[in-house]
Amino acid sequence: MARSGLKYLFISFLSIAILGAFTGTGRAMVSGPCSNCHTMHNSQNGQPMTFDGSATPYPYLTRASCIGCHGQGGTSNIVDGIPQVNHTDSDDLAAGNFAYMLGLKGPGSDDSKGHNVIDFGNLEDTLTYP
């Protein structure tokens, strides 16, 4: 019984070691100060910190909508070091690409190709609740 336990322990250790040999170092693509995109109180010297000058802060303490930075709708999947989720580049990133749903990539727009994001102005036609 003890020998069987050692065998499984050895196999587990060996599996972890082999899997560990194939991992790389993850690196964030966004660089620079957090305040380039985020704001704590939406005010600096009494002036709004949103990119559009609105006194109403955006959710998640951002200075614009998420799509404002991450869904610019261009041809590149990375713009100024910012990963994009709406682009026509042939390579999609891990977060996916709303361009398929919007009809910018692939054969036309279709709600089944992704979930709708209010910032794109594409209301959900199929689902009425999550």
C-alpha positions in Angstrom: 0.0 0.0 0.0 2.8 2.4 0.9 4.7 1.5 -2.2 1.6 2.3 -4.3 1.3 5.7 -2.6 4.9 6.5 -3.4 4.3 5.5 -7.0 1.4 8.0 -7.3 3.4 10.7 -5.6 6.3 10.2 -8.0 4.0 10.3 -11.0 2.3 13.5 -9.7 5.7 15.1 -9.1 6.9 14.1 -12.6 3.8 15.4 -14.3 4.1 18.8 -12.5 7.8 19.0 -13.5 7.1 18.2 -17.1 4.2 20.7 -17.3 6.3 23.3 -15.6 9.0 22.9 -18.2 6.6 24.1 -20.9 5.4 27.3 -19.2 6.8 30.7 -20.1 6.8 34.1 -18.5 3.5 36.1 -18.8 4.0 39.7 -19.6 1.4 42.4 -19.5 1.1 44.5 -22.7 -0.1 47.7 -21.1 2.6 49.9 -19.6 2.8 53.3 -18.0 1.1 54.8 -15.0 -2.4 53.5 -14.0 -3.6 57.1 -14.2 -3.3 56.9 -18.0 -6.6 54.9 -17.9 -7.9 55.0 -14.3 -8.9 57.7 -11.9 -9.7 57.4 -8.2 -12.1 60.4 -7.8 -12.6 61.6 -11.4 -11.0 64.9 -10.4 -7.6 66.5 -10.8 -7.3 70.1 -9.7 -11.1 70.4 -9.8 -11.3 69.2 -13.4 -13.0 65.9 -14.6 -10.5 63.2 -15.5 -12.7 61.4 -18.1 -11.4 61.7 -21.6 -14.7 63.2 -22.8 -14.7 65.8 -20.0 -17.8 64.3 -18.3 -18.2 64.9 -14.6 -19.9 61.5 -14.3 -17.2 58.8 -13.7 -17.2 55.6 -15.7 -17.5 52.2 -14.1 -14.4 50.5 -12.7 -12.7 53.8 -12.1 -11.8 54.2 -15.8 -11.4 57.5 -17.6 -13.4 56.2 -20.6 -15.6 53.2 -21.3 -13.8 49.9 -21.6 -14.5 49.9 -25.3 -13.0 53.4 -25.6 -9.6 52.0 -25.0 -9.9 48.3 -25.8 -12.4 48.4 -28.8 -11.2 51.1 -31.1 -12.3 49.2 -34.2 -9.1 49.5 -36.2 -7.0 47.1 -38.2 -4.6 46.1 -35.4 -5.1 43.8 -32.4 -2.9 46.0 -30.2 -2.9 49.8 -30.3 -0.3 51.7 -28.3 0.2 48.6 -26.2 -3.5 48.3 -25.4 -5.0 44.9 -26.4 -8.1 45.3 -28.6 -11.4 43.3 -28.6 -12.8 44.9 -31.8 -10.4 44.8 -34.7 -9.9 43.4 -38.2 -6.4 42.0 -37.7 -6.1 38.3 -38.8 -4.8 37.3 -35.3 -7.4 37.5 -32.4 -6.2 37.8 -28.9 -7.3 35.7 -25.9 -10.1 38.0 -25.0 -11.8 37.4 -28.3 -13.0 39.8 -30.9 -16.4 41.5 -31.1 -15.8 42.2 -34.8 -17.3 38.8 -35.6 -20.5 39.7 -33.9 -20.6 43.2 -35.4 -20.0 41.9 -38.9 -16.5 43.5 -39.3 -15.0 40.0 -39.6 -16.5 36.9 -41.0 -19.7 36.5 -42.9 -22.0 39.2 -41.4 -23.1 40.2 -38.0 -24.8 37.6 -35.8 -25.6 37.6 -32.0 -24.6 34.0 -31.7 -20.9 35.0 -32.3 -20.6 36.7 -28.9 -22.3 38.5 -26.1 -23.6 42.0 -26.7 -21.8 45.0 -25.2 -23.9 48.1 -24.7 -21.0 50.4 -25.8 -21.3 48.9 -29.3 -24.9 49.9 -29.6 -25.9 46.3 -30.6 -28.8 45.3 -28.4 -29.5 41.6 -27.7 -32.1 40.2 -30.1 -32.2 36.7 -28.8 -31.8 36.5 -25.0 -34.0 38.4 -22.5 -31.9 37.5 -19.4 -28.5 36.1 -18.6 
